[in-house]
Amino acid sequence: MLLDLSTFMGTEQFQSKFIRVGNDVFITNPDDLTTLHIQLAELHKVLDRIYDSKTGNKDEVDGGEIFVDRKVIRIGSHSTSLGLPLTQKARDITVQKLKKRNPKFSIRDLSADA
């Protein structure tokens, strides 16, 4: 599903896998960690866009896990099935885009906390 933070009440608690392609962030169903990132990309018909970005603009694709705990959202891990993110800047862009969409949430990159 396409991640839409405007529908969140601030009470949600779950973790999911995510991929970002350009401005779009797709997630698996809440607490679904068995679906592979490549399957998520195929489901949303963005696999070709991911492969194109991997050879072109590497910062426009990202993948990993998203951890939602009420109004705190953490982005971490990586996609082994797609080899994402390719750059740290890609992860930084993901965090920036999510913050811009809904500033009432605290959104952080877990690798920045380390």
C-alpha positions in Angstrom: 0.0 0.0 0.0 1.0 3.6 -0.5 2.1 5.2 2.8 -0.2 8.1 3.6 0.7 9.7 6.9 -2.3 12.0 6.8 -4.5 9.0 7.6 -2.6 8.2 10.7 -4.2 9.0 14.1 -0.9 8.9 16.0 -1.9 5.8 17.9 -0.6 3.2 15.4 2.1 0.7 16.4 3.6 -1.6 13.7 6.6 -2.3 11.6 6.6 -3.0 7.9 9.0 -3.2 5.0 9.1 -0.2 2.7 10.4 0.9 -0.7 10.6 4.5 -1.9 10.7 5.3 -5.6 10.9 9.0 -6.2 8.2 10.6 -4.1 6.2 7.4 -3.5 6.7 5.3 -0.4 5.1 1.8 -0.4 4.8 -0.4 2.6 3.7 -3.9 3.3 0.7 -4.5 5.5 1.3 -3.7 9.2 3.6 -6.3 10.8 4.2 -8.1 7.5 7.9 -8.8 7.5 7.8 -11.9 5.4 7.0 -10.2 2.1 10.2 -9.5 0.2 10.9 -6.0 -1.0 11.1 -7.2 -4.6 7.6 -8.7 -4.1 6.4 -5.3 -2.8 7.8 -3.6 -5.9 6.2 -6.1 -8.2 2.9 -5.7 -6.5 2.9 -2.0 -7.1 4.4 -2.3 -10.6 7.5 -0.2 -9.7 10.2 -2.8 -10.2 11.3 -1.4 -13.6 11.4 2.1 -12.1 13.7 0.8 -9.3 16.1 -0.8 -11.8 16.1 2.3 -13.9 16.9 4.5 -10.9 19.6 2.1 -9.7 21.5 2.7 -12.9 20.6 6.4 -13.2 19.7 8.4 -10.1 20.6 6.1 -7.2 19.3 8.6 -4.6 15.7 8.2 -5.9 15.3 4.7 -4.5 15.4 3.3 -1.0 14.2 0.3 0.9 14.2 -1.1 4.4 11.9 -1.3 7.4 9.7 1.3 8.9 8.9 1.2 12.6 5.8 3.2 13.6 5.3 3.8 17.3 2.5 6.3 17.7 4.0 9.7 16.6 7.5 8.4 16.2 8.5 6.8 12.9 11.9 5.3 12.5 13.5 4.2 9.2 16.1 1.5 9.2 17.6 -1.7 7.8 17.9 -2.3 4.1 16.5 -4.4 1.3 18.5 -7.5 0.5 16.3 -8.6 -2.4 16.7 -5.2 -4.1 20.1 -4.1 -2.6 18.7 -0.8 -1.3 19.5 1.9 -0.3 22.4 2.4 -2.6 23.5 5.6 -0.9 23.1 7.3 2.5 21.7 10.3 0.7 18.8 8.1 -0.5 17.9 7.3 3.1 18.3 10.9 4.0 15.9 11.9 1.2 13.3 9.3 2.4 13.4 10.8 5.9 13.1 14.4 4.5 10.2 13.5 2.3 8.3 11.8 5.1 8.9 14.8 7.5 7.7 17.2 4.8 4.5 15.2 4.3 3.6 15.3 8.0 5.6 17.4 10.3 3.6 16.4 13.4 5.5 13.1 13.4 9.0 12.6 14.7 10.8 10.8 11.8 14.3 9.5 12.1 16.9 7.3 10.4 18.0 4.6 12.8 21.5 4.6 11.4 21.8 8.3 12.5 21.1 7.2 16.1 24.0 4.8 16.1 
